[in-house]
Amino acid sequence: MCAEYVGLVVWDVDGTLIPADLRWLRRAVARTYAIQEGEIVFPTARVHGYTDESIVVDTAVASGVSPDEAEHGVTRFHEVLASVMAEGEQELARDQPAYPGAAEAIAALDDHGFVQTVLTGNLRTAAEFKLRVAGLDSRLDLTIGGFGSDARDRFELPAVVAERFAARYSEPLDAGRAVVIGDAANDIACARHGGFRVIAVAHRLTRDELAQHSPDAILDDLEPNTVVATVESLIGGDH
């Protein structure tokens, strides 16, 4: 491990670093299952903070596809989503730019010695594509990330991050020195499941709504100095 390492920051992607937008899933589900886009029905309770595969299966079923057919289409969905996003790269850059402060917060954390990666319900190809287009990938170690293509249950992803961290840096991850930054209730629950500290950003939910799920801290935005100070306060400042 490099001497400058002080902790691990694990970012959620959609709703945290860039605005969430279901158009890509809608298009890919429609194309995968031969459904008109206007007939796609997203399940209201299981979208934000869940993995793409679980959302796709639930959405296909809610849109009239049989459970067996929905499951059978998951492999094809991976290919279709990659094509849909590649076709929409200019649209993605125009309509889903990084949240204000996101790039600067990542840079500031890097300058303070934090290793950074992502834990996201996105398939790995989709996450990497979005982060590259938004200009957020250069200081993130995506080799140790946890993605929706690694497990359908998001709660399995903290263990994926820990395993990859240990392999990459030749020492076990101390969960007490890992901080998740997310925006959804399931981000908070997932971090807790992994034993990580968690910061919630009020990009989509209000402070009061986030407080009901008891994150360690709540931020209004990604102002870099505030992000760094909050992360350092949670890790304990003993580095």
Biotite code that builds the C-alpha atoms (Angstrom):
import biotite.structure as struc

atoms = struc.array([
    struc.Atom([0.000, 0.000, 0.000], chain_id="A", res_id=1, res_name="MET", atom_name="CA", element="C"),
    struc.Atom([1.310, 3.448, -0.828], chain_id="A", res_id=2, res_name="CYS", atom_name="CA", element="C"),
    struc.Atom([2.288, 5.532, 2.191], chain_id="A", res_id=3, res_name="ALA", atom_name="CA", element="C"),
    struc.Atom([-0.157, 8.279, 1.223], chain_id="A", res_id=4, res_name="GLU", atom_name="CA", element="C"),
    struc.Atom([-3.195, 6.010, 1.525], chain_id="A", res_id=5, res_name="TYR", atom_name="CA", element="C"),
    struc.Atom([-5.549, 7.284, 4.208], chain_id="A", res_id=6, res_name="VAL", atom_name="CA", element="C"),
    struc.Atom([-8.830, 5.582, 3.392], chain_id="A", res_id=7, res_name="GLY", atom_name="CA", element="C"),
    struc.Atom([-11.199, 4.411, 0.685], chain_id="A", res_id=8, res_name="LEU", atom_name="CA", element="C"),
    struc.Atom([-14.025, 6.493, -0.760], chain_id="A", res_id=9, res_name="VAL", atom_name="CA", element="C"),
    struc.Atom([-16.653, 4.503, -2.656], chain_id="A", res_id=10, res_name="VAL", atom_name="CA", element="C"),
    struc.Atom([-18.900, 6.550, -4.915], chain_id="A", res_id=11, res_name="TRP", atom_name="CA", element="C"),
    struc.Atom([-22.351, 5.705, -6.177], chain_id="A", res_id=12, res_name="ASP", atom_name="CA", element="C"),
    struc.Atom([-22.798, 6.923, -9.772], chain_id="A", res_id=13, res_name="VAL", atom_name="CA", element="C"),
    struc.Atom([-26.373, 7.767, -10.796], chain_id="A", res_id=14, res_name="ASP", atom_name="CA", element="C"),
    struc.Atom([-27.904, 10.458, -8.605], chain_id="A", res_id=15, res_name="GLY", atom_name="CA", element="C"),
    struc.Atom([-24.605, 11.051, -6.810], chain_id="A", res_id=16, res_name="THR", atom_name="CA", element="C"),
    struc.Atom([-21.927, 11.904, -9.388], chain_id="A", res_id=17, res_name="LEU", atom_name="CA", element="C"),
    struc.Atom([-24.243, 12.443, -12.371], chain_id="A", res_id=18, res_name="ILE", atom_name="CA", element="C"),
    struc.Atom([-28.020, 12.954, -12.537], chain_id="A", res_id=19, res_name="PRO", atom_name="CA", element="C"),
    struc.Atom([-30.016, 9.755, -12.760], chain_id="A", res_id=20, res_name="ALA", atom_name="CA", element="C"),
    struc.Atom([-31.803, 9.187, -16.055], chain_id="A", res_id=21, res_name="ASP", atom_name="CA", element="C"),
    struc.Atom([-33.826, 6.105, -16.894], chain_id="A", res_id=22, res_name="LEU", atom_name="CA", element="C"),
    struc.Atom([-33.887, 6.716, -20.657], chain_id="A", res_id=23, res_name="ARG", atom_name="CA", element="C"),
    struc.Atom([-31.022, 4.291, -21.290], chain_id="A", res_id=24, res_name="TRP", atom_name="CA", element="C"),
    struc.Atom([-32.674, 1.477, -19.365], chain_id="A", res_id=25, res_name="LEU", atom_name="CA", element="C"),
    struc.Atom([-36.023, 2.272, -20.994], chain_id="A", res_id=26, res_name="ARG", atom_name="CA", element="C"),
    struc.Atom([-34.555, 2.093, -24.483], chain_id="A", res_id=27, res_name="ARG", atom_name="CA", element="C"),
    struc.Atom([-32.552, -1.046, -23.758], chain_id="A", res_id=28, res_name="ALA", atom_name="CA", element="C"),
    struc.Atom([-35.483, -2.857, -22.134], chain_id="A", res_id=29, res_name="VAL", atom_name="CA", element="C"),
    struc.Atom([-37.740, -1.910, -25.044], chain_id="A", res_id=30, res_name="ALA", atom_name="CA", element="C"),
    struc.Atom([-35.230, -3.175, -27.580], chain_id="A", res_id=31, res_name="ARG", atom_name="CA", element="C"),
    struc.Atom([-34.375, -6.327, -25.613], chain_id="A", res_id=32, res_name="THR", atom_name="CA", element="C"),
    struc.Atom([-37.960, -7.468, -25.184], chain_id="A", res_id=33, res_name="TYR", atom_name="CA", element="C"),
    struc.Atom([-39.514, -5.916, -28.331], chain_id="A", res_id=34, res_name="ALA", atom_name="CA", element="C"),
    struc.Atom([-41.741, -3.554, -26.347], chain_id="A", res_id=35, res_name="ILE", atom_name="CA", element="C"),
    struc.Atom([-42.661, -0.016, -27.373], chain_id="A", res_id=36, res_name="GLN", atom_name="CA", element="C"),
    struc.Atom([-40.845, 2.530, -25.210], chain_id="A", res_id=37, res_name="GLU", atom_name="CA", element="C"),
    struc.Atom([-44.130, 4.131, -24.290], chain_id="A", res_id=38, res_name="GLY", atom_name="CA", element="C"),
    struc.Atom([-45.318, 0.826, -22.832], chain_id="A", res_id=39, res_name="GLU", atom_name="CA", element="C"),
    struc.Atom([-42.389, 0.405, -20.447], chain_id="A", res_id=40, res_name="ILE", atom_name="CA", element="C"),
    struc.Atom([-43.490, 0.433, -16.798], chain_id="A", res_id=41, res_name="VAL", atom_name="CA", element="C"),
    struc.Atom([-40.818, 0.891, -14.127], chain_id="A", res_id=42, res_name="PHE", atom_name="CA", element="C"),
    struc.Atom([-41.558, -0.583, -10.687], chain_id="A", res_id=43, res_name="PRO", atom_name="CA", element="C"),
    struc.Atom([-41.716, 2.458, -8.429], chain_id="A", res_id=44, res_name="THR", atom_name="CA", element="C"),
    struc.Atom([-40.175, 0.894, -5.332], chain_id="A", res_id=45, res_name="ALA", atom_name="CA", element="C"),
    struc.Atom([-37.228, -0.941, -6.895], chain_id="A", res_id=46, res_name="ARG", atom_name="CA", element="C"),
    struc.Atom([-35.383, 1.380, -9.229], chain_id="A", res_id=47, res_name="VAL", atom_name="CA", element="C"),
    struc.Atom([-33.097, 3.867, -7.501], chain_id="A", res_id=48, res_name="HIS", atom_name="CA", element="C"),
    struc.Atom([-30.313, 2.177, -5.563], chain_id="A", res_id=49, res_name="GLY", atom_name="CA", element="C"),
    struc.Atom([-30.844, -1.259, -7.118], chain_id="A", res_id=50, res_name="TYR", atom_name="CA", element="C"),
    struc.Atom([-28.828, -3.088, -9.768], chain_id="A", res_id=51, res_name="THR", atom_name="CA", element="C"),
    struc.Atom([-29.554, -2.852, -13.476], chain_id="A", res_id=52, res_name="ASP", atom_name="CA", element="C"),
    struc.Atom([-30.291, -6.573, -13.821], chain_id="A", res_id=53, res_name="GLU", atom_name="CA", element="C"),
    struc.Atom([-32.859, -6.536, -11.030], chain_id="A", res_id=54, res_name="SER", atom_name="CA", element="C"),
    struc.Atom([-34.457, -3.386, -12.433], chain_id="A", res_id=55, res_name="ILE", atom_name="CA", element="C"),
    struc.Atom([-34.573, -4.883, -15.930], chain_id="A", res_id=56, res_name="VAL", atom_name="CA", element="C"),
    struc.Atom([-36.272, -8.098, -14.858], chain_id="A", res_id=57, res_name="VAL", atom_name="CA", element="C"),
    struc.Atom([-38.783, -6.286, -12.639], chain_id="A", res_id=58, res_name="ASP", atom_name="CA", element="C"),
    struc.Atom([-39.462, -3.713, -15.367], chain_id="A", res_id=59, res_name="THR", atom_name="CA", element="C"),
    struc.Atom([-39.975, -6.346, -18.058], chain_id="A", res_id=60, res_name="ALA", atom_name="CA", element="C"),
    struc.Atom([-42.463, -8.198, -15.846], chain_id="A", res_id=61, res_name="VAL", atom_name="CA", element="C"),
    struc.Atom([-44.268, -4.946, -14.938], chain_id="A", res_id=62, res_name="ALA", atom_name="CA", element="C"),
    struc.Atom([-44.451, -4.209, -18.670], chain_id="A", res_id=63, res_name="SER", atom_name="CA", element="C"),
    struc.Atom([-46.190, -7.508, -19.455], chain_id="A", res_id=64, res_name="GLY", atom_name="CA", element="C"),
    struc.Atom([-43.310, -9.910, -20.100], chain_id="A", res_id=65, res_name="VAL", atom_name="CA", element="C"),
    struc.Atom([-43.505, -13.324, -18.422], chain_id="A", res_id=66, res_name="SER", atom_name="CA", element="C"),
    struc.Atom([-40.999, -13.911, -15.603], chain_id="A", res_id=67, res_name="PRO", atom_name="CA", element="C"),
    struc.Atom([-39.266, -16.666, -17.573], chain_id="A", res_id=68, res_name="ASP", atom_name="CA", element="C"),
    struc.Atom([-38.941, -14.500, -20.672], chain_id="A", res_id=69, res_name="GLU", atom_name="CA", element="C"),
    struc.Atom([-37.772, -11.575, -18.566], chain_id="A", res_id=70, res_name="ALA", atom_name="CA", element="C"),
    struc.Atom([-35.007, -13.690, -17.062], chain_id="A", res_id=71, res_name="GLU", atom_name="CA", element="C"),
    struc.Atom([-34.045, -15.145, -20.415], chain_id="A", res_id=72, res_name="HIS", atom_name="CA", element="C"),
    struc.Atom([-33.480, -11.670, -21.845], chain_id="A", res_id=73, res_name="GLY", atom_name="CA", element="C"),
    struc.Atom([-30.937, -10.506, -19.261], chain_id="A", res_id=74, res_name="VAL", atom_name="CA", element="C"),
    struc.Atom([-27.870, -11.651, -21.208], chain_id="A", res_id=75, res_name="THR", atom_name="CA", element="C"),
    struc.Atom([-29.086, -9.921, -24.350], chain_id="A", res_id=76, res_name="ARG", atom_name="CA", element="C"),
    struc.Atom([-29.810, -6.787, -22.309], chain_id="A", res_id=77, res_name="PHE", atom_name="CA", element="C"),
    struc.Atom([-26.088, -6.419, -21.534], chain_id="A", res_id=78, res_name="HIS", atom_name="CA", element="C"),
    struc.Atom([-25.300, -6.204, -25.251], chain_id="A", res_id=79, res_name="GLU", atom_name="CA", element="C"),
    struc.Atom([-28.251, -3.981, -26.072], chain_id="A", res_id=80, res_name="VAL", atom_name="CA", element="C"),
    struc.Atom([-27.501, -1.484, -23.300], chain_id="A", res_id=81, res_name="LEU", atom_name="CA", element="C"),
    struc.Atom([-23.917, -1.087, -24.505], chain_id="A", res_id=82, res_name="ALA", atom_name="CA", element="C"),
    struc.Atom([-25.208, -0.325, -28.016], chain_id="A", res_id=83, res_name="SER", atom_name="CA", element="C"),
    struc.Atom([-27.884, 2.056, -26.767], chain_id="A", res_id=84, res_name="VAL", atom_name="CA", element="C"),
    struc.Atom([-25.396, 4.064, -24.743], chain_id="A", res_id=85, res_name="MET", atom_name="CA", element="C"),
    struc.Atom([-22.796, 4.175, -27.506], chain_id="A", res_id=86, res_name="ALA", atom_name="CA", element="C"),
    struc.Atom([-25.450, 5.482, -29.889], chain_id="A", res_id=87, res_name="GLU", atom_name="CA", element="C"),
    struc.Atom([-26.440, 8.139, -27.348], chain_id="A", res_id=88, res_name="GLY", atom_name="CA", element="C"),
    struc.Atom([-22.983, 9.365, -26.314], chain_id="A", res_id=89, res_name="GLU", atom_name="CA", element="C"),
    struc.Atom([-23.569, 12.953, -27.412], chain_id="A", res_id=90, res_name="GLN", atom_name="CA", element="C"),
    struc.Atom([-26.985, 12.923, -25.763], chain_id="A", res_id=91, res_name="GLU", atom_name="CA", element="C"),
    struc.Atom([-25.449, 11.569, -22.562], chain_id="A", res_id=92, res_name="LEU", atom_name="CA", element="C"),
    struc.Atom([-22.779, 14.283, -22.540], chain_id="A", res_id=93, res_name="ALA", atom_name="CA", element="C"),
    struc.Atom([-25.400, 16.977, -23.117], chain_id="A", res_id=94, res_name="ARG", atom_name="CA", element="C"),
    struc.Atom([-28.087, 15.825, -20.703], chain_id="A", res_id=95, res_name="ASP", atom_name="CA", element="C"),
    struc.Atom([-26.176, 14.094, -17.891], chain_id="A", res_id=96, res_name="GLN", atom_name="CA", element="C"),
    struc.Atom([-23.156, 16.239, -17.086], chain_id="A", res_id=97, res_name="PRO", atom_name="CA", element="C"),
    struc.Atom([-21.491, 15.661, -13.733], chain_id="A", res_id=98, res_name="ALA", atom_name="CA", element="C"),
    struc.Atom([-23.092, 17.366, -10.757], chain_id="A", res_id=99, res_name="TYR", atom_name="CA", element="C"),
    struc.Atom([-21.410, 20.645, -9.780], chain_id="A", res_id=100, res_name="PRO", atom_name="CA", element="C"),
    struc.Atom([-18.372, 19.885, -7.628], chain_id="A", res_id=101, res_name="GLY", atom_name="CA", element="C"),
    struc.Atom([-18.161, 16.199, -8.542], chain_id="A", res_id=102, res_name="ALA", atom_name="CA", element="C"),
    struc.Atom([-14.902, 16.372, -10.491], chain_id="A", res_id=103, res_name="ALA", atom_name="CA", element="C"),
    struc.Atom([-13.400, 18.806, -8.015], chain_id="A", res_id=104, res_name="GLU", atom_name="CA", element="C"),
    struc.Atom([-14.402, 16.664, -5.023], chain_id="A", res_id=105, res_name="ALA", atom_name="CA", element="C"),
    struc.Atom([-12.823, 13.574, -6.594], chain_id="A", res_id=106, res_name="ILE", atom_name="CA", element="C"),
    struc.Atom([-9.643, 15.544, -7.307], chain_id="A", res_id=107, res_name="ALA", atom_name="CA", element="C"),
    struc.Atom([-9.523, 16.967, -3.782], chain_id="A", res_id=108, res_name="ALA", atom_name="CA", element="C"),
    struc.Atom([-9.946, 13.541, -2.182], chain_id="A", res_id=109, res_name="LEU", atom_name="CA", element="C"),
    struc.Atom([-7.210, 12.185, -4.432], chain_id="A", res_id=110, res_name="ASP", atom_name="CA", element="C"),
    struc.Atom([-4.923, 15.045, -3.415], chain_id="A", res_id=111, res_name="ASP", atom_name="CA", element="C"),
    struc.Atom([-5.590, 14.161, 0.243], chain_id="A", res_id=112, res_name="HIS", atom_name="CA", element="C"),
    struc.Atom([-4.468, 10.565, -0.331], chain_id="A", res_id=113, res_name="GLY", atom_name="CA", element="C"),
    struc.Atom([-7.784, 8.739, -0.589], chain_id="A", res_id=114, res_name="PHE", atom_name="CA", element="C"),
    struc.Atom([-8.148, 5.753, -2.888], chain_id="A", res_id=115, res_name="VAL", atom_name="CA", element="C"),
    struc.Atom([-11.473, 6.097, -4.718], chain_id="A", res_id=116, res_name="GLN", atom_name="CA", element="C"),
    struc.Atom([-13.711, 3.707, -6.616], chain_id="A", res_id=117, res_name="THR", atom_name="CA", element="C"),
    struc.Atom([-17.408, 3.114, -7.267], chain_id="A", res_id=118, res_name="VAL", atom_name="CA", element="C"),
    struc.Atom([-20.153, 0.853, -6.005], chain_id="A", res_id=119, res_name="LEU", atom_name="CA", element="C"),
    struc.Atom([-23.041, 1.059, -8.422], chain_id="A", res_id=120, res_name="THR", atom_name="CA", element="C"),
    struc.Atom([-25.994, -0.866, -9.731], chain_id="A", res_id=121, res_name="GLY", atom_name="CA", element="C"),
    struc.Atom([-24.835, -0.030, -13.247], chain_id="A", res_id=122, res_name="ASN", atom_name="CA", element="C"),
    struc.Atom([-23.331, -2.777, -15.348], chain_id="A", res_id=123, res_name="LEU", atom_name="CA", element="C"),
    struc.Atom([-19.579, -2.224, -15.464], chain_id="A", res_id=124, res_name="ARG", atom_name="CA", element="C"),
    struc.Atom([-19.576, -1.241, -19.129], chain_id="A", res_id=125, res_name="THR", atom_name="CA", element="C"),
    struc.Atom([-22.336, 1.318, -18.518], chain_id="A", res_id=126, res_name="ALA", atom_name="CA", element="C"),
    struc.Atom([-20.666, 2.776, -15.418], chain_id="A", res_id=127, res_name="ALA", atom_name="CA", element="C"),
    struc.Atom([-17.306, 3.128, -17.128], chain_id="A", res_id=128, res_name="GLU", atom_name="CA", element="C"),
    struc.Atom([-18.972, 4.712, -20.165], chain_id="A", res_id=129, res_name="PHE", atom_name="CA", element="C"),
    struc.Atom([-20.923, 7.253, -18.085], chain_id="A", res_id=130, res_name="LYS", atom_name="CA", element="C"),
    struc.Atom([-17.904, 8.193, -15.974], chain_id="A", res_id=131, res_name="LEU", atom_name="CA", element="C"),
    struc.Atom([-15.690, 8.628, -19.029], chain_id="A", res_id=132, res_name="ARG", atom_name="CA", element="C"),
    struc.Atom([-18.214, 10.787, -20.852], chain_id="A", res_id=133, res_name="VAL", atom_name="CA", element="C"),
    struc.Atom([-18.689, 12.915, -17.724], chain_id="A", res_id=134, res_name="ALA", atom_name="CA", element="C"),
    struc.Atom([-14.913, 13.289, -17.322], chain_id="A", res_id=135, res_name="GLY", atom_name="CA", element="C"),
    struc.Atom([-14.869, 11.668, -13.884], chain_id="A", res_id=136, res_name="LEU", atom_name="CA", element="C"),
    struc.Atom([-12.877, 8.485, -14.432], chain_id="A", res_id=137, res_name="ASP", atom_name="CA", element="C"),
    struc.Atom([-9.229, 9.566, -14.341], chain_id="A", res_id=138, res_name="SER", atom_name="CA", element="C"),
    struc.Atom([-8.803, 9.549, -10.545], chain_id="A", res_id=139, res_name="ARG", atom_name="CA", element="C"),
    struc.Atom([-11.049, 6.591, -9.768], chain_id="A", res_id=140, res_name="LEU", atom_name="CA", element="C"),
    struc.Atom([-9.624, 3.086, -9.419], chain_id="A", res_id=141, res_name="ASP", atom_name="CA", element="C"),
    struc.Atom([-12.350, 1.211, -11.251], chain_id="A", res_id=142, res_name="LEU", atom_name="CA", element="C"),
    struc.Atom([-10.416, -2.067, -11.049], chain_id="A", res_id=143, res_name="THR", atom_name="CA", element="C"),
    struc.Atom([-11.601, -2.400, -7.438], chain_id="A", res_id=144, res_name="ILE", atom_name="CA", element="C"),
    struc.Atom([-15.176, -1.257, -8.015], chain_id="A", res_id=145, res_name="GLY", atom_name="CA", element="C"),
    struc.Atom([-18.390, -3.168, -7.433], chain_id="A", res_id=146, res_name="GLY", atom_name="CA", element="C"),
    struc.Atom([-20.861, -3.183, -10.322], chain_id="A", res_id=147, res_name="PHE", atom_name="CA", element="C"),
    struc.Atom([-24.323, -4.466, -11.113], chain_id="A", res_id=148, res_name="GLY", atom_name="CA", element="C"),
    struc.Atom([-22.730, -6.976, -13.464], chain_id="A", res_id=149, res_name="SER", atom_name="CA", element="C"),
    struc.Atom([-20.902, -8.530, -10.487], chain_id="A", res_id=150, res_name="ASP", atom_name="CA", element="C"),
    struc.Atom([-24.044, -9.412, -8.530], chain_id="A", res_id=151, res_name="ALA", atom_name="CA", element="C"),
    struc.Atom([-27.742, -8.817, -8.940], chain_id="A", res_id=152, res_name="ARG", atom_name="CA", element="C"),
    struc.Atom([-28.139, -8.137, -5.220], chain_id="A", res_id=153, res_name="ASP", atom_name="CA", element="C"),
    struc.Atom([-26.503, -4.788, -4.447], chain_id="A", res_id=154, res_name="ARG", atom_name="CA", element="C"),
    struc.Atom([-25.811, -5.954, -0.887], chain_id="A", res_id=155, res_name="PHE", atom_name="CA", element="C"),
    struc.Atom([-23.204, -8.363, -2.279], chain_id="A", res_id=156, res_name="GLU", atom_name="CA", element="C"),
    struc.Atom([-21.165, -5.547, -3.805], chain_id="A", res_id=157, res_name="LEU", atom_name="CA", element="C"),
    struc.Atom([-19.338, -4.263, -0.690], chain_id="A", res_id=158, res_name="PRO", atom_name="CA", element="C"),
    struc.Atom([-17.717, -7.696, -0.419], chain_id="A", res_id=159, res_name="ALA", atom_name="CA", element="C"),
    struc.Atom([-16.715, -7.468, -4.089], chain_id="A", res_id=160, res_name="VAL", atom_name="CA", element="C"),
    struc.Atom([-15.030, -4.114, -3.424], chain_id="A", res_id=161, res_name="VAL", atom_name="CA", element="C"),
    struc.Atom([-13.271, -5.500, -0.340], chain_id="A", res_id=162, res_name="ALA", atom_name="CA", element="C"),
    struc.Atom([-12.014, -8.545, -2.222], chain_id="A", res_id=163, res_name="GLU", atom_name="CA", element="C"),
    struc.Atom([-10.722, -6.503, -5.149], chain_id="A", res_id=164, res_name="ARG", atom_name="CA", element="C"),
    struc.Atom([-9.139, -3.949, -2.835], chain_id="A", res_id=165, res_name="PHE", atom_name="CA", element="C"),
    struc.Atom([-7.264, -6.669, -0.970], chain_id="A", res_id=166, res_name="ALA", atom_name="CA", element="C"),
    struc.Atom([-6.022, -8.225, -4.205], chain_id="A", res_id=167, res_name="ALA", atom_name="CA", element="C"),
    struc.Atom([-4.945, -4.888, -5.669], chain_id="A", res_id=168, res_name="ARG", atom_name="CA", element="C"),
    struc.Atom([-3.275, -3.405, -2.607], chain_id="A", res_id=169, res_name="TYR", atom_name="CA", element="C"),
    struc.Atom([-2.076, -6.593, -0.883], chain_id="A", res_id=170, res_name="SER", atom_name="CA", element="C"),
    struc.Atom([-3.809, -5.925, 2.415], chain_id="A", res_id=171, res_name="GLU", atom_name="CA", element="C"),
    struc.Atom([-7.331, -6.403, 3.751], chain_id="A", res_id=172, res_name="PRO", atom_name="CA", element="C"),
    struc.Atom([-9.728, -3.503, 3.489], chain_id="A", res_id=173, res_name="LEU", atom_name="CA", element="C"),
    struc.Atom([-10.499, -1.942, 6.860], chain_id="A", res_id=174, res_name="ASP", atom_name="CA", element="C"),
    struc.Atom([-14.225, -1.289, 6.530], chain_id="A", res_id=175, res_name="ALA", atom_name="CA", element="C"),
    struc.Atom([-13.958, 1.395, 9.205], chain_id="A", res_id=176, res_name="GLY", atom_name="CA", element="C"),
    struc.Atom([-11.752, 3.390, 6.851], chain_id="A", res_id=177, res_name="ARG", atom_name="CA", element="C"),
    struc.Atom([-14.150, 3.066, 3.917], chain_id="A", res_id=178, res_name="ALA", atom_name="CA", element="C"),
    struc.Atom([-16.816, 5.682, 3.221], chain_id="A", res_id=179, res_name="VAL", atom_name="CA", element="C"),
    struc.Atom([-19.637, 5.289, 0.706], chain_id="A", res_id=180, res_name="VAL", atom_name="CA", element="C"),
    struc.Atom([-21.072, 8.443, -0.857], chain_id="A", res_id=181, res_name="ILE", atom_name="CA", element="C"),
    struc.Atom([-24.552, 7.875, -2.267], chain_id="A", res_id=182, res_name="GLY", atom_name="CA", element="C"),
    struc.Atom([-27.953, 9.474, -2.637], chain_id="A", res_id=183, res_name="ASP", atom_name="CA", element="C"),
    struc.Atom([-30.594, 6.770, -2.187], chain_id="A", res_id=184, res_name="ALA", atom_name="CA", element="C"),
    struc.Atom([-31.963, 4.835, 0.762], chain_id="A", res_id=185, res_name="ALA", atom_name="CA", element="C"),
    struc.Atom([-30.599, 1.588, -0.639], chain_id="A", res_id=186, res_name="ASN", atom_name="CA", element="C"),
    struc.Atom([-27.120, 3.139, -0.958], chain_id="A", res_id=187, res_name="ASP", atom_name="CA", element="C"),
    struc.Atom([-27.202, 3.747, 2.779], chain_id="A", res_id=188, res_name="ILE", atom_name="CA", element="C"),
    struc.Atom([-28.504, 0.270, 3.594], chain_id="A", res_id=189, res_name="ALA", atom_name="CA", element="C"),
    struc.Atom([-25.911, -1.339, 1.316], chain_id="A", res_id=190, res_name="CYS", atom_name="CA", element="C"),
    struc.Atom([-23.063, 0.588, 2.955], chain_id="A", res_id=191, res_name="ALA", atom_name="CA", element="C"),
    struc.Atom([-24.288, -0.445, 6.389], chain_id="A", res_id=192, res_name="ARG", atom_name="CA", element="C"),
    struc.Atom([-24.467, -4.056, 5.269], chain_id="A", res_id=193, res_name="HIS", atom_name="CA", element="C"),
    struc.Atom([-20.801, -3.887, 4.280], chain_id="A", res_id=194, res_name="GLY", atom_name="CA", element="C"),
    struc.Atom([-19.755, -2.207, 7.517], chain_id="A", res_id=195, res_name="GLY", atom_name="CA", element="C"),
    struc.Atom([-18.808, 1.008, 5.685], chain_id="A", res_id=196, res_name="PHE", atom_name="CA", element="C"),
    struc.Atom([-19.471, 4.554, 6.826], chain_id="A", res_id=197, res_name="ARG", atom_name="CA", element="C"),
    struc.Atom([-21.890, 6.430, 4.584], chain_id="A", res_id=198, res_name="VAL", atom_name="CA", element="C"),
    struc.Atom([-22.518, 9.983, 3.426], chain_id="A", res_id=199, res_name="ILE", atom_name="CA", element="C"),
    struc.Atom([-25.793, 10.830, 1.691], chain_id="A", res_id=200, res_name="ALA", atom_name="CA", element="C"),
    struc.Atom([-26.040, 13.701, -0.792], chain_id="A", res_id=201, res_name="VAL", atom_name="CA", element="C"),
    struc.Atom([-29.391, 15.456, -1.049], chain_id="A", res_id=202, res_name="ALA", atom_name="CA", element="C"),
    struc.Atom([-29.524, 15.525, -4.835], chain_id="A", res_id=203, res_name="HIS", atom_name="CA", element="C"),
    struc.Atom([-32.887, 13.774, -5.147], chain_id="A", res_id=204, res_name="ARG", atom_name="CA", element="C"),
    struc.Atom([-34.210, 13.227, -1.625], chain_id="A", res_id=205, res_name="LEU", atom_name="CA", element="C"),
    struc.Atom([-34.505, 15.947, 0.997], chain_id="A", res_id=206, res_name="THR", atom_name="CA", element="C"),
    struc.Atom([-32.367, 16.047, 4.107], chain_id="A", res_id=207, res_name="ARG", atom_name="CA", element="C"),
    struc.Atom([-35.362, 14.943, 6.183], chain_id="A", res_id=208, res_name="ASP", atom_name="CA", element="C"),
    struc.Atom([-36.046, 12.004, 3.870], chain_id="A", res_id=209, res_name="GLU", atom_name="CA", element="C"),
    struc.Atom([-32.395, 10.922, 3.983], chain_id="A", res_id=210, res_name="LEU", atom_name="CA", element="C"),
    struc.Atom([-32.223, 11.362, 7.754], chain_id="A", res_id=211, res_name="ALA", atom_name="CA", element="C"),
    struc.Atom([-34.907, 8.685, 8.159], chain_id="A", res_id=212, res_name="GLN", atom_name="CA", element="C"),
    struc.Atom([-32.289, 6.155, 6.963], chain_id="A", res_id=213, res_name="HIS", atom_name="CA", element="C"),
    struc.Atom([-29.596, 7.329, 9.397], chain_id="A", res_id=214, res_name="SER", atom_name="CA", element="C"),
    struc.Atom([-26.528, 7.991, 7.245], chain_id="A", res_id=215, res_name="PRO", atom_name="CA", element="C"),
    struc.Atom([-23.434, 9.160, 9.103], chain_id="A", res_id=216, res_name="ASP", atom_name="CA", element="C"),
    struc.Atom([-23.628, 12.536, 7.383], chain_id="A", res_id=217, res_name="ALA", atom_name="CA", element="C"),
    struc.Atom([-25.815, 14.395, 4.899], chain_id="A", res_id=218, res_name="ILE", atom_name="CA", element="C"),
    struc.Atom([-24.498, 16.909, 2.366], chain_id="A", res_id=219, res_name="LEU", atom_name="CA", element="C"),
    struc.Atom([-26.496, 19.354, 0.286], chain_id="A", res_id=220, res_name="ASP", atom_name="CA", element="C"),
    struc.Atom([-24.027, 19.172, -2.598], chain_id="A", res_id=221, res_name="ASP", atom_name="CA", element="C"),
    struc.Atom([-20.508, 18.095, -3.557], chain_id="A", res_id=222, res_name="LEU", atom_name="CA", element="C"),
    struc.Atom([-18.619, 21.219, -2.516], chain_id="A", res_id=223, res_name="GLU", atom_name="CA", element="C"),
    struc.Atom([-15.062, 19.808, -2.453], chain_id="A", res_id=224, res_name="PRO", atom_name="CA", element="C"),
    struc.Atom([-13.823, 21.159, 0.867], chain_id="A", res_id=225, res_name="ASN", atom_name="CA", element="C"),
    struc.Atom([-16.976, 20.008, 2.622], chain_id="A", res_id=226, res_name="THR", atom_name="CA", element="C"),
    struc.Atom([-16.737, 16.551, 1.065], chain_id="A", res_id=227, res_name="VAL", atom_name="CA", element="C"),
    struc.Atom([-13.119, 16.126, 2.143], chain_id="A", res_id=228, res_name="VAL", atom_name="CA", element="C"),
    struc.Atom([-13.764, 17.420, 5.653], chain_id="A", res_id=229, res_name="ALA", atom_name="CA", element="C"),
    struc.Atom([-16.779, 15.155, 6.096], chain_id="A", res_id=230, res_name="THR", atom_name="CA", element="C"),
    struc.Atom([-14.927, 12.055, 4.854], chain_id="A", res_id=231, res_name="VAL", atom_name="CA", element="C"),
    struc.Atom([-11.961, 12.800, 7.107], chain_id="A", res_id=232, res_name="GLU", atom_name="CA", element="C"),
    struc.Atom([-14.226, 13.297, 10.114], chain_id="A", res_id=233, res_name="SER", atom_name="CA", element="C"),
    struc.Atom([-15.857, 9.898, 9.590], chain_id="A", res_id=234, res_name="LEU", atom_name="CA", element="C"),
    struc.Atom([-12.586, 8.031, 9.197], chain_id="A", res_id=235, res_name="ILE", atom_name="CA", element="C"),
    struc.Atom([-11.374, 9.583, 12.423], chain_id="A", res_id=236, res_name="GLY", atom_name="CA", element="C"),
    struc.Atom([-8.518, 11.783, 11.366], chain_id="A", res_id=237, res_name="GLY", atom_name="CA", element="C"),
    struc.Atom([-5.908, 9.458, 12.880], chain_id="A", res_id=238, res_name="ASP", atom_name="CA", element="C"),
    struc.Atom([-3.916, 9.175, 9.659], chain_id="A", res_id=239, res_name="HIS", atom_name="CA", element="C"),
])
